[in-house]
Amino acid sequence: MAGAMLISCATTAPEQSATQPATSTEAVSPGSSNQAIAQTDTLQQTTLAEPLEHPWGMDWLPDGTLMVTERPGRVRLIRNGVIAPTPVAGVPDVFAGGQGGLMDVSVHPQFAENQWVYFTYAAGSSGANQTQVARAQFDGSTLSDWTVILEVNRTKQGGQHFGSRISWLPDNTMLVSVGDGGNPPLQLEGELIRSSASMTMAQYPLTSHF
């Protein structure tokens, strides 16, 4: 298992969701901004837990437990700085190739009432894959009722540019970002895949209530 660590800043609040993807094998904590990063002399780096394999997304549960996704397809729990030895059960197979895998995780703003947790991930194979969004109920140890609620409407080849991040508006509308599918010269149905991705997102806005 490759070594990795989660990093926190002294000004970080656990209620905020991660907004920046991992760089290399390092995950940056929520609450970061360009201004804060530029003012490095005001930040204090703290190692929360290690090792993790390609940590991609993280969010806090109401009890302070940190839920972290590992790109190969695992969900890990960190309590009081200690990684639970067994990954969370209930995650289906994901397409863990290239930049694809299990990506973001986001706890529903009303998790205490509904126990919903949301995920983005790559599904399929190297020859035909897509970004999917799913939700599942979490009882503190296991995910159940895993349900795909949104998927990119066409599959693509390769392992590039899946996305993605989840964010919430004050009215509990969930926003999901999706990657453009790949770099030129990769094509989809005779056009650069980036153009196809733009048209798909314009035709099917990725905003909905769940």
C-alpha positions in Angstrom: 0.0 0.0 0.0 1.4 3.3 -1.0 2.1 5.8 1.8 0.1 9.0 2.1 -1.1 11.4 4.7 -4.0 13.8 5.3 -3.0 17.4 6.2 -5.0 19.9 8.2 -4.7 23.6 8.7 -5.1 25.3 12.1 -8.0 27.4 10.7 -9.9 24.4 9.3 -13.4 23.7 10.6 -14.6 20.0 10.4 -18.1 21.0 9.1 -16.6 22.0 5.7 -16.3 19.5 2.9 -13.1 19.0 0.9 -12.9 21.2 -2.2 -9.5 20.3 -3.7 -8.4 16.9 -5.0 -5.3 15.2 -3.8 -2.0 16.1 -5.4 0.3 13.1 -5.8 -0.4 11.0 -2.7 -1.3 14.0 -0.4 -4.8 15.1 0.5 -5.4 18.8 1.3 -7.9 19.5 4.0 -11.2 21.5 3.5 -11.3 25.2 3.9 -8.2 25.9 1.8 -8.1 28.9 -0.5 -5.5 30.5 -2.8 -5.1 33.4 -0.4 -4.6 31.0 2.6 -2.1 28.9 0.6 -0.1 32.1 -0.3 0.1 33.0 3.4 2.0 29.9 4.4 3.5 31.6 7.4 0.1 31.8 9.1 -0.7 28.0 8.6 0.3 25.1 10.8 0.6 21.7 9.1 -0.7 18.7 11.1 -0.6 15.1 10.1 -4.0 13.6 10.9 -3.4 10.0 9.8 -1.3 7.8 7.6 -0.9 5.7 5.5 -3.6 5.9 2.9 -3.6 4.9 -0.8 -4.4 7.8 -3.1 -6.9 9.6 -0.8 -9.3 11.6 -3.0 -12.2 13.0 -1.0 -13.2 13.4 2.6 -16.0 14.7 4.8 -16.9 14.7 8.4 -19.8 12.9 10.1 -21.7 14.7 12.8 -19.8 12.8 15.5 -16.4 14.0 14.2 -15.5 10.8 12.4 -13.6 11.6 9.1 -14.8 9.6 6.1 -12.1 9.3 3.4 -12.2 7.7 0.0 -9.2 5.9 -1.5 -9.1 5.9 -5.3 -8.8 2.1 -5.6 -12.4 1.8 -4.2 -12.2 1.9 -0.5 -13.9 4.1 2.2 -11.9 4.5 5.4 -12.9 6.0 8.7 -10.6 8.0 10.9 -11.5 8.5 14.5 -9.2 10.5 16.9 -6.4 10.3 14.4 -6.6 6.5 14.0 -7.6 4.8 10.7 -10.1 2.0 11.3 -8.3 -1.2 10.2 -11.1 -2.5 8.1 -12.6 -0.5 5.1 -16.3 0.3 5.2 -18.3 -2.5 3.7 -20.9 -1.9 1.0 -18.9 -0.1 -1.7 -19.4 -1.7 -5.2 -16.6 -2.3 -7.7 -15.3 0.9 -9.4 -13.2 1.4 -12.5 -9.9 2.1 -10.8 -7.7 2.9 -13.8 -5.7 6.0 -14.8 -7.4 8.9 -13.1 -10.5 6.9 -12.4 -11.7 5.3 -9.2 -13.6 6.2 -6.1 -13.6 10.0 -6.0 -15.6 12.4 -3.8 -17.6 11.7 -0.7 -20.1 14.1 0.8 -22.3 13.7 3.9 -25.9 15.0 3.4 -26.4 18.2 5.4 -29.2 16.5 7.3 -27.3 13.3 7.8 -28.5 13.1 11.5 -32.0 12.6 10.2 -31.5 10.6 7.0 -28.1 8.9 7.2 -27.4 9.5 3.5 -23.8 9.8 2.1 -23.0 10.6 -1.5 -20.2 9.4 -3.7 -18.8 10.1 -7.2 -16.8 7.4 -9.0 -15.7 6.0 -12.3 -17.7 3.0 -13.5 -17.1 0.5 -16.4 -13.9 -0.6 -18.1 -11.0 1.0 -19.9 -12.9 0.6 -23.2 -16.3 2.0 -21.9 -16.5 4.1 -18.8 -18.4 7.0 -17.2 -18.7 9.1 -14.1 -21.5 8.1 -11.8 -23.0 9.6 -8.7 -24.5 7.4 -6.0 -25.9 7.6 -2.5 -26.0 5.1 0.3 -27.1 4.9 3.9 -24.4 4.7 6.6 -25.1 3.2 10.0 -21.7 3.9 11.5 -19.9 0.9 10.0 -21.6 -0.3 6.8 -23.0 1.3 3.7 -26.4 0.0 2.4 -29.0 0.7 -0.2 -26.3 1.9 -2.7 -28.2 3.7 -5.5 -27.0 5.4 -8.6 -28.8 8.7 -8.9 -26.9 10.2 -11.9 -24.6 9.1 -14.6 -22.9 10.6 -17.6 -25.2 9.7 -20.5 -22.5 8.2 -22.8 -19.5 6.0 -22.1 -16.0 6.9 -23.2 -12.6 5.2 -23.6 -9.4 5.7 -21.6 -8.8 6.7 -18.0 -8.8 10.5 -18.0 -10.8 13.4 -16.6 -13.7 11.9 -14.7 -14.0 14.8 -12.2 -15.5 15.3 -9.7 -16.7 17.1 -6.6 -19.9 17.4 -4.7 -21.1 20.6 -3.0 -24.4 21.7 -1.3 -26.4 24.9 -1.6 -28.2 26.3 1.5 -31.5 24.8 0.3 -29.9 21.3 0.2 -29.6 21.3 -3.6 -26.6 19.1 -4.5 -24.1 20.3 -7.1 -21.9 17.8 -8.9 -18.9 18.6 -11.1 -17.9 16.2 -13.9 -14.7 16.1 -15.9 -14.4 16.7 -19.7 -13.5 13.1 -20.4 -10.0 13.4 -21.7 -7.3 15.3 -23.5 -7.1 15.8 -27.3 -6.9 13.9 -29.6 -9.4 11.6 -27.7 -12.7 11.7 -29.6 -16.2 10.7 -29.0 -18.5 10.1 -32.0 -16.2 12.0 -34.3 -15.6 15.1 -32.2 -13.1 16.0 -29.5 -14.5 14.5 -26.3 -14.1 17.9 -24.6 -16.7 19.4 -27.0 -19.1 16.5 -26.4 -18.7 16.9 -22.6 -19.6 20.6 -22.9 -22.7 19.9 -24.8 -23.8 17.2 -22.5 -23.5 19.4 -19.4 -25.4 22.2 -21.1 -28.2 19.9 -22.1 -28.4 18.0 -18.8 -27.7 20.5 -15.9 -26.1 18.5 -13.1 -28.2 20.2 -10.4 -31.0 18.4 -8.6 -32.7 17.9 -5.2 -32.0 14.5 -3.4 
